[in-house]
Amino acid sequence: MQTRLRFDNDVRFDLSEQAVTAFAGYAAPSGWSFRGSIGALLDGSLERTAMPDEHDMSPGLVVAVGVARQWTSANRLWFITGSAGLSVAAAKTHEAGAADDPSFVAGDARVGAIAGRTFGKIVSPYVLARGFGGPVWWTVDNASTTGTDTHHYQLGAGLSVATSVGLTIVVDVSALGEQAASVGASWRL
């Protein structure tokens, strides 16, 4: 994931993060689904946009909960899925030569929609739009400050491939706004 953050003191940092998560969920016959996830922030960095000033992120924690609702056309080929979720990511940051490792904590509330079509009951390409917002707490220039993303949206596309044994592979790419790419696999019991 890559985005730009703006803090209270109008300082801006480019943020990049790499994470891995595991999730469990329940999909009801009515089209509603519920999911919880926990994961690790593996790596990341914050780089000040106006001057050379880079902070590395130590491994951290990511937790999230979400709910979604899917609607399909009468022939079950076309679909729209709306979603909402809450997440928190936390890690220590460090700068070469610095005496302390300030904590970086980001909260996120997100709503979104995907719309697409299923081909052959297996392949489902889709377009996506998501909006989000939430605070970021960090220490910049030895002062505690609060920030947020400069872009509060994602626009992109994805592809879901379902197998006959219950395994589904999803590739999701957001190219505009907050940039993100993810690959996921799920097993339906």
GUTORSE-956179 format. One record per residue: residue number from 0; residue in three letters; x, y, z of N, C-alpha, C in turn. Coordinates in steps of 0.05 Angstrom, whole numbers, plus 5000, padded with zeros to 4 digits. Layout:
BEGIN
NODE  seq  type  n_c1  n_c2  n_c3  ca_c1  ca_c2  ca_c3  c_c1  c_c2  c_c3
NODE  NUM   Ala     X     Y     Z      X      Y      Z     X     Y     Z
...
//
This chain:
BEGIN
NODE  seq  type  n_c1  n_c2  n_c3  ca_c1  ca_c2  ca_c3  c_c1  c_c2  c_c3
NODE    0   Met  5017  4977  5000   5000   5000   5000  5018  5025  5000
NODE    1   Gln  5010  5045  4985   5024   5071   4984  5003  5093  4986
NODE    2   Thr  5009  5113  5002   4992   5137   5004  5009  5160  5015
NODE    3   Arg  4997  5183  5015   5010   5207   5026  4994  5216  5051
NODE    4   Leu  5008  5222  5072   4996   5231   5097  5002  5261  5102
NODE    5   Arg  4983  5275  5112   4987   5303   5120  4981  5305  5150
NODE    6   Phe  5000  5317  5165   4997   5319   5194  4989  5348  5201
NODE    7   Asp  4980  5352  5226   4970   5377   5236  4989  5401  5230
NODE    8   Asn  5015  5396  5232   5034   5417   5227  5040  5421  5197
NODE    9   Asp  5023  5410  5180   5024   5412   5151  5049  5398  5139
NODE   10   Val  5061  5380  5155   5083   5364   5145  5071  5340  5131
NODE   11   Arg  5082  5333  5108   5072   5310   5092  5093  5288  5089
NODE   12   Phe  5083  5264  5092   5100   5240   5089  5087  5221  5069
NODE   13   Asp  5104  5208  5052   5094   5186   5036  5098  5161  5052
NODE   14   Leu  5076  5146  5054   5075   5121   5070  5074  5097  5052
NODE   15   Ser  5090  5077  5057   5087   5052   5043  5088  5030  5064
NODE   16   Glu  5071  5009  5060   5069   4987   5079  5065  4961  5064
NODE   17   Gln  5076  4940  5076   5072   4913   5066  5062  4897  5090
NODE   18   Ala  5040  4883  5086   5028   4868   5108  5017  4841  5098
NODE   19   Val  5014  4823  5117   5001   4797   5112  4980  4793  5133
NODE   20   Thr  4956  4783  5125   4935   4779   5145  4922  4752  5140
NODE   21   Ala  4910  4742  5161   4893   4718   5160  4865  4727  5169
NODE   22   Phe  4845  4716  5157   4818   4724   5165  4800  4699  5167
NODE   23   Ala  4778  4703  5182   4757   4683   5184  4731  4698  5181
NODE   24   Gly  4712  4685  5168   4687   4699   5163  4664  4680  5161
NODE   25   Tyr  4640  4691  5160   4616   4676   5157  4599  4689  5135
NODE   26   Ala  4591  4673  5115   4574   4683   5093  4546  4670  5096
NODE   27   Ala  4526  4687  5100   4499   4678   5104  4485  4674  5077
NODE   28   Pro  4466  4657  5075   4451   4653   5050  4437  4678  5040
NODE   29   Ser  4432  4697  5058   4418   4721   5051  4436  4741  5035
NODE   30   Gly  4462  4735  5033   4480   4753   5019  4498  4770  5038
NODE   31   Trp  4492  4769  5063   4509   4783   5083  4533  4766  5090
NODE   32   Ser  4555  4779  5095   4579   4765   5105  4593  4782  5126
NODE   33   Phe  4606  4769  5144   4620   4782   5166  4648  4770  5168
NODE   34   Arg  4668  4788  5174   4696   4779   5173  4712  4793  5195
NODE   35   Gly  4730  4778  5207   4750   4790   5225  4778  4781  5215
NODE   36   Ser  4797  4798  5218   4824   4791   5210  4845  4801  5229
NODE   37   Ile  4868  4787  5229   4891   4796   5245  4915  4790  5228
NODE   38   Gly  4935  4808  5230   4958   4804   5213  4982  4819  5224
NODE   39   Ala  5003  4818  5207   5028   4830   5214  5035  4851  5193
NODE   40   Leu  5043  4874  5203   5055   4895   5186  5084  4886  5184
NODE   41   Leu  5092  4877  5160   5119   4865   5157  5141  4886  5153
NODE   42   Asp  5134  4908  5139   5155   4928   5132  5140  4953  5124
NODE   43   Gly  5154  4975  5125   5143   5000   5116  5162  5023  5120
NODE   44   Ser  5155  5046  5108   5171   5070   5112  5154  5094  5109
NODE   45   Leu  5163  5115  5122   5151   5142   5120  5173  5161  5110
NODE   46   Glu  5169  5174  5088   5189   5192   5077  5177  5220  5073
NODE   47   Arg  5190  5240  5086   5181   5267   5084  5183  5276  5055
NODE   48   Thr  5162  5289  5045   5161   5297   5017  5178  5322  5011
NODE   49   Ala  5183  5339  5030   5197   5364   5025  5227  5362  5029
NODE   50   Met  5237  5342  5042   5265   5340   5048  5273  5311  5053
NODE   51   Pro  5298  5304  5051   5306   5276   5056  5304  5270  5086
NODE   52   Asp  5284  5255  5093   5278   5248   5121  5262  5223  5121
NODE   53   Glu  5275  5200  5123   5261   5174   5121  5261  5160  5148
NODE   54   His  5238  5148  5155   5234   5133   5179  5225  5105  5171
NODE   55   Asp  5239  5085  5181   5232   5057   5176  5211  5048  5197
NODE   56   Met  5194  5030  5189   5174   5018   5207  5183  4990  5215
NODE   57   Ser  5182  4985  5240   5187   4958   5251  5163  4941  5246
NODE   58   Pro  5165  4915  5248   5141   4898   5245  5120  4906  5266
NODE   59   Gly  5095  4905  5258   5074   4913   5276  5049  4896  5272
NODE   60   Leu  5027  4905  5282   5002   4891   5284  4980  4904  5267
NODE   61   Val  4964  4888  5254   4941   4898   5238  4917  4881  5247
NODE   62   Val  4895  4894  5255   4870   4881   5261  4847  4895  5247
NODE   63   Ala  4826  4879  5239   4804   4891   5224  4779  4874  5228
NODE   64   Val  4756  4887  5226   4730   4874   5224  4714  4886  5201
NODE   65   Gly  4697  4871  5189   4682   4881   5166  4656  4866  5162
NODE   66   Val  4638  4879  5147   4613   4868   5139  4608  4875  5110
NODE   67   Ala  4595  4857  5095   4590   4862   5067  4562  4850  5060
NODE   68   Arg  4551  4861  5038   4526   4850   5028  4527  4849  4998
NODE   69   Gln  4521  4826  4986   4522   4822   4958  4494  4820  4946
NODE   70   Trp  4490  4833  4923   4465   4831   4908  4472  4820  4880
NODE   71   Thr  4456  4802  4870   4461   4791   4843  4437  4795  4826
NODE   72   Ser  4442  4794  4799   4420   4796   4780  4404  4769  4780
NODE   73   Ala  4381  4769  4768   4364   4745   4768  4379  4721  4756
NODE   74   Asn  4396  4725  4736   4411   4703   4725  4437  4697  4739
NODE   75   Arg  4443  4712  4761   4466   4709   4778  4493  4714  4764
NODE   76   Leu  4492  4728  4741   4517   4735   4727  4528  4761  4736
NODE   77   Trp  4512  4781  4740   4521   4808   4749  4518  4810  4779
NODE   78   Phe  4537  4824  4792   4536   4827   4820  4546  4855  4829
NODE   79   Ile  4536  4864  4852   4546   4888   4866  4549  4880  4895
NODE   80   Thr  4572  4887  4906   4577   4881   4935  4584  4907  4949
NODE   81   Gly  4569  4914  4969   4576   4936   4986  4590  4927  5011
NODE   82   Ser  4608  4943  5022   4623   4934   5046  4629  4957  5064
NODE   83   Ala  4634  4951  5089   4642   4970   5109  4661  4956  5128
NODE   84   Gly  4681  4971  5138   4700   4959   5156  4714  4979  5174
NODE   85   Leu  4726  4968  5195   4743   4984   5213  4769  4969  5217
NODE   86   Ser  4791  4984  5217   4817   4971   5221  4836  4989  5236
NODE   87   Val  4856  4977  5248   4877   4991   5262  4904  4978  5255
NODE   88   Ala  4924  4994  5250   4951   4985   5246  4970  5000  5265
NODE   89   Ala  4989  4986  5277   5007   4998   5296  5035  4987  5293
NODE   90   Ala  5055  5004  5294   5083   4995   5293  5101  5017  5305
NODE   91   Lys  5125  5009  5312   5145   5029   5321  5159  5039  5295
NODE   92   Thr  5168  5064  5296   5184   5074   5274  5211  5082  5285
NODE   93   His  5231  5083  5267   5257   5091   5275  5272  5105  5253
NODE   94   Glu  5289  5123  5261   5305   5139   5243  5334  5135  5251
NODE   95   Ala  5352  5134  5231   5380   5130   5237  5390  5152  5255
NODE   96   Gly  5403  5145  5277   5414   5164   5296  5394  5175  5316
NODE   97   Ala  5369  5167  5315   5349   5177   5334  5351  5162  5360
NODE   98   Ala  5344  5175  5382   5346   5163   5408  5322  5147  5416
NODE   99   Asp  5299  5153  5404   5274   5139   5411  5261  5127  5386
NODE  100   Asp  5242  5109  5390   5227   5096   5369  5197  5103  5373
NODE  101   Pro  5187  5125  5362   5159   5132   5367  5140  5113  5354
NODE  102   Ser  5117  5109  5367   5096   5092   5357  5080  5106  5334
NODE  103   Phe  5073  5090  5314   5056   5099   5292  5031  5083  5294
NODE  104   Val  5008  5096  5297   4982   5082   5299  4963  5095  5279
NODE  105   Ala  4950  5078  5262   4931   5088   5242  4905  5074  5245
NODE  106   Gly  4883  5089  5247   4856   5078   5248  4843  5084  5222
NODE  107   Asp  4824  5066  5214   4811   5069   5188  4783  5059  5189
NODE  108   Ala  4764  5076  5179   4737   5068   5174  4733  5069  5144
NODE  109   Arg  4723  5048  5132   4722   5046   5103  4695  5035  5093
NODE  110   Val  4685  5047  5072   4661   5037   5058  4669  5033  5029
NODE  111   Gly  4657  5014  5015   4664   5009   4988  4643  4994  4973
NODE  112   Ala  4648  4992  4947   4630   4976   4929  4647  4965  4907
NODE  113   Ile  4640  4940  4899   4651   4928   4875  4628  4920  4858
NODE  114   Ala  4632  4921  4832   4611   4913   4813  4624  4897  4790
NODE  115   Gly  4612  4875  4783   4625   4859   4762  4606  4838  4751
NODE  116   Arg  4618  4820  4736   4603   4799   4722  4618  4772  4725
NODE  117   Thr  4603  4751  4728   4615   4724   4730  4612  4710  4704
NODE  118   Phe  4635  4698  4695   4636   4683   4670  4641  4653  4677
NODE  119   Gly  4623  4636  4666   4627   4607   4670  4626  4598  4699
NODE  120   Lys  4614  4613  4717   4612   4606   4745  4639  4605  4759
NODE  121   Ile  4660  4616  4746   4687   4613   4756  4701  4640  4758
NODE  122   Val  4702  4655  4737   4718   4680   4735  4700  4704  4738
NODE  123   Ser  4707  4722  4756   4691   4746   4762  4708  4771  4762
NODE  124   Pro  4712  4785  4739   4725   4811   4740  4707  4832  4751
NODE  125   Tyr  4719  4853  4764   4702   4874   4776  4717  4900  4777
NODE  126   Val  4702  4922  4780   4713   4948   4785  4707  4955  4814
NODE  127   Leu  4723  4972  4826   4719   4978   4854  4721  5008  4860
NODE  128   Ala  4707  5017  4880   4709   5044   4890  4706  5042  4921
NODE  129   Arg  4725  5055  4935   4724   5055   4964  4730  5083  4974
NODE  130   Gly  4717  5090  4996   4722   5115   5010  4729  5109  5039
NODE  131   Phe  4747  5124  5050   4756   5118   5078  4766  5143  5091
NODE  132   Gly  4770  5141  5117   4782   5162   5132  4788  5152  5160
NODE  133   Gly  4806  5166  5172   4814   5158   5199  4839  5172  5207
NODE  134   Pro  4843  5174  5233   4867   5188   5243  4892  5172  5242
NODE  135   Val  4914  5185  5241   4941   5174   5244  4954  5189  5267
NODE  136   Trp  4964  5174  5287   4978   5186   5309  5008  5179  5307
NODE  137   Trp  5025  5199  5309   5054   5195   5306  5069  5218  5319
NODE  138   Thr  5095  5216  5322   5111   5238   5332  5128  5248  5309
NODE  139   Val  5124  5273  5302   5139   5286   5280  5155  5309  5292
NODE  140   Asp  5181  5310  5287   5199   5331   5297  5196  5334  5327
NODE  141   Asn  5196  5311  5342   5194   5310   5371  5168  5321  5382
NODE  142   Ala  5147  5322  5366   5121   5332   5375  5099  5312  5367
NODE  143   Ser  5082  5304  5386   5060   5287   5380  5041  5302  5361
NODE  144   Thr  5032  5288  5341   5015   5301   5321  4995  5281  5310
NODE  145   Thr  4974  5291  5298   4953   5275   5286  4952  5282  5256
NODE  146   Gly  4948  5261  5240   4947   5265   5211  4926  5248  5198
NODE  147   Thr  4925  5250  5172   4905   5235   5156  4915  5232  5128
NODE  148   Asp  4903  5216  5112   4910   5213   5084  4903  5238  5069
NODE  149   Thr  4918  5243  5048   4911   5266   5030  4891  5257  5010
NODE  150   His  4889  5231  5004   4868   5220   4987  4851  5201  5003
NODE  151   His  4825  5206  5003   4807   5189   5019  4790  5170  5002
NODE  152   Tyr  4803  5160  4981   4789   5142   4962  4808  5123  4949
NODE  153   Gln  4797  5101  4938   4811   5082   4921  4793  5077  4897
NODE  154   Leu  4805  5076  4873   4791   5067   4849  4809  5046  4836
NODE  155   Gly  4797  5024  4827   4813   5003   4815  4796  4981  4804
NODE  156   Ala  4808  4957  4802   4795   4934   4791  4806  4909  4804
NODE  157   Gly  4792  4887  4799   4801   4862   4811  4791  4838  4795
NODE  158   Leu  4799  4815  4804   4791   4790   4791  4789  4769  4812
NODE  159   Ser  4767  4754  4812   4763   4731   4830  4760  4706  4813
NODE  160   Val  4774  4685  4821   4773   4659   4807  4765  4638  4828
NODE  161   Ala  4742  4626  4824   4731   4606   4842  4736  4578  4831
NODE  162   Thr  4745  4559  4847   4748   4532   4838  4725  4514  4848
NODE  163   Ser  4723  4491  4837   4702   4473   4844  4706  4460  4872
NODE  164   Val  4730  4463  4883   4735   4451   4910  4732  4471  4932
NODE  165   Gly  4722  4495  4927   4717   4515   4948  4739  4536  4951
NODE  166   Leu  4761  4533  4936   4783   4553   4938  4778  4576  4919
NODE  167   Thr  4781  4600  4929   4778   4624   4913  4803  4641  4915
NODE  168   Ile  4813  4650  4892   4836   4668   4891  4827  4695  4882
NODE  169   Val  4835  4716  4895   4827   4744   4889  4852  4761  4885
NODE  170   Val  4853  4776  4864   4873   4797   4859  4859  4823  4858
NODE  171   Asp  4868  4843  4874   4854   4869   4876  4875  4891  4874
NODE  172   Val  4871  4910  4855   4890   4931   4851  4875  4958  4850
NODE  173   Ser  4885  4976  4867   4874   5004   4868  4896  5022  4857
NODE  174   Ala  4891  5034  4834   4912   5050   4820  4909  5080  4826
NODE  175   Leu  4885  5089  4833   4880   5117   4837  4873  5122  4866
NODE  176   Gly  4881  5145  4877   4877   5152   4905  4898  5137  4922
NODE  177   Glu  4890  5124  4943   4908   5107   4958  4914  5083  4940
NODE  178   Gln  4939  5079  4934   4947   5057   4917  4953  5032  4933
NODE  179   Ala  4941  5010  4924   4944   4985   4939  4941  4961  4920
NODE  180   Ala  4954  4940  4927   4951   4915   4912  4950  4893  4932
NODE  181   Ser  4933  4873  4928   4931   4851   4946  4924  4826  4930
NODE  182   Val  4934  4803  4941   4928   4777   4931  4918  4761  4954
NODE  183   Gly  4896  4748  4951   4884   4733   4973  4874  4706  4964
NODE  184   Ala  4871  4688  4983   4860   4662   4978  4841  4655  5001
NODE  185   Ser  4818  4644  4994   4799   4636   5015  4789  4608  5009
NODE  186   Trp  4781  4595  5030   4771   4568   5028  4743  4567  5041
NODE  187   Arg  4723  4561  5025   4696   4560   5035  4690  4532  5045
NODE  188   Leu  4682  4531  5071   4675   4505   5083  4646  4498  5079
//
